[in-house]
Amino acid sequence: KPRYGAKVLGILPDKTLPEIEQVLAERFVKSQDSYAEEFLASLLERYATDAVLPQILPVVDKRVGRWACAIQAPILAYLLRVNPDIARPRIEASSARRAVA
């Protein structure tokens, strides 16, 4: 479990960290703990490149619109940063599912 999210690690430079993104993505995909997911999502948002998108996308498609905002917002921000075309339908799906709930 990560102990810190991007908010705490904000003192680090704004750049991607490809050397850790694979571990972050693997842990995010396997996580069943919303507290850990929140931190992992924020770290992916800030530091991951599009290299882990294929791992993250199936989880997003399964859970978008159902996550707590603290998880969903950074994951959608990550998608928007690395691939706006992929992000748009997921953001729209998220909004649609939230409107129904």
N, C-alpha and C positions, 0 to 999 in steps of 0.2 A: 504494500500500500504506500503510495506517495504521501509524504507528510506535508508537502507544500504544493501550492498551485502557482500559476503564472502571476497572480497578484503579489504573492510574497517574493517570488523570484524576479520581480520587475526591475531589480537593480542590474540584472544581466543585460548585455547588449541585445538590441532587437535584431536578431538574425536567426536563421534556421540552424538547427543542430542535428544534422543527418546522422551523427554517430549515436544518438539516443532515440531517434524517432521510431525505429523498429521495435524496441523494447516497450516504448509508450503505447504503440499501436497494439502489440500483442496483449499487453495487460488490459488495455481498454476493451478489446474484443472479448476477453475472457472474464472480465470483472462482473461480479454479481453484487457488488457493494456500491451503493449510490454515492457514498462519501468519497470512495476512491475514484469512481467514474467522474465525479465533479472535478477533482484535481487533474486526472489524466486528460479530460476533455480540454481543460484550460491550457495544459502544457502542449497538447497537440495543436490547439489553435495558434499558439504563439510560436512554436519551434519546429513543427513538422512540415515537410515538403509534400508534394503530390505523390511521392514514391510510396507512401503508405495508404493512399486513397483506395486502392483495390481491397485492402483489408478492412478499412473503416466503413466503406460504403454499404456492404450487406447489413451491418449492424444498424447503421443510420436508417436504411430503408425499412428495417423491421421495427424500429422503435421511435421513429420521428413522430412527433405529436403526442407521445406518451411519456417522454422523459420529463423530469423536473426542469424548470427553466435554467437552473444552474449548470445542468449538463447539456441541454439542447442548444442553448445560445452559443456557447463556445464551439460546439461541433459544427453548427451551421455556419458560424463565422470562419472556421477552418475551411469548410467546403467553398465558401464564397471567395476566400483568399486564393486558394489553389486552383479552383476551377468554377468560375461563375456560372457557366452553362449547366453544369451538373447541380450546382447549388439551388438554382432558381426553382425547379419543380419540387424540390424537397422543402424549401422554405414555404412554398405555396401549400404543400400537403400538410405541413406543420400548422399553418394558420387555419386551414380548413378543419383539421381534426380538433384543434383547440376551440374553434367556434361551435362545434357540435357538443363538446363536453360540458 
